[in-house]
């Protein structure tokens, strides 16, 4: 796993999100703070459980970058998604282009 400790102002946040497979979470690290999207993986289903962005990192769009990185990874790996986390749930509800990733359970979670 590679993490960036101090993002450059020109680097997009999504390029700084890393999948820490050992800890089952996508991570964004800046100034000693960790923003994370925790997941579980069972077979070909990834369940996004919880997203946490520390107060020091809030208001920078980092939660969205964690979602985008998590969903891009799921798509690249051929995984189906259960958006248990309210952040992932809300994003997927608002973005129909992500609905093809959802499991039947996930579709029910977002009201489809």
N, C-alpha and C positions, 0 to 999 in steps of 0.2 A: 504494500500500500504506500502511496505517495501522498503527502499532504503539503499544502503550501502554508507557510506560517504567516506571511504577510502579502496579501494580494496586491498586485499593482493596480493603480486606478484604471488602467485600460483593459485589464483582464476581465472577461465576463465571469460572473460568479459560477455559472454552470461548469466552466473549465476547472474550477477549484473544488468541485464536489467529487468525492471519492467514495467508492463502495468498499467499506471495511467488512469483508465477508466473514472474518473471524468473529466480529462483534455483531453481525447481522444488522448493519446500519449504513446508511449513506451519511457522509460527514462533510461538513464545511468547517474549516478551521481558520480563524483569523484573530490575531492579537491575543492568543492564548485562550480564546473562547471556542467551544465546539457547538455547532448547530447540527442536529441529527434527525434523521428519519429512520426509525427502527422498524424492522420487518422480520417476518418469519417466512421460511421457505419450506414447502412440503410438495415434493414431486414437481409438477410444472405450475404450481400456484404460489405466488408471492402475496402475502398479506401485509399491507402497510399498517402498522399498529399505532405508532405515535410519532409526532414531529415536535421537536423542541428547538426553539431559537432563543438563546439567552438575551436578556434585555439589552445588553451592550451591542448586539447585532441586529436588533429589530428595526424595521422600517427601511431595510435595504433590499427587500425582495428575495431574501435568502430562502425562506420557506418555499416560495415558488420554484426557485432553482433546485431545491431538494426534490420537489415533486417532479419537475421536468427530468432530472437525472434518473430518478427512480423509474419513471414510466418509460424513458428511453431505454434503460437497461432491460426492463421487462420485455419490451418490444424486440430488442436485439436478441434476447435469449429465448424468445418464443414462450414467455410465461404469461399466465392468466393472472388477473389482479383482483384482489379483494381490498377495497378501500375502507378499512375499519377506522383509520385515522380521520378525524374531521377535516384536516387540511387536504388530504388526498381526496376524500369524499366530495368536498365542496368544489375542488378543481375539476374533478371528473364529471360532476353533475353539470358544470358550466361549459364543458368542452366536449361536444359530441364526437369529435375526432378521436377521443380516447375510449369511447364505449366499446369498441371491438376488442379491447383488452380485458374487459370485465368477465368474471365468472358469472354463473346464474345468481349466486349469492350476492356478488358485487352489484349486479344490475338491480336487485331488489333493494340493496342498501342506498342506492342513489335514486330510487323511485322510478325505475324503468320497468 
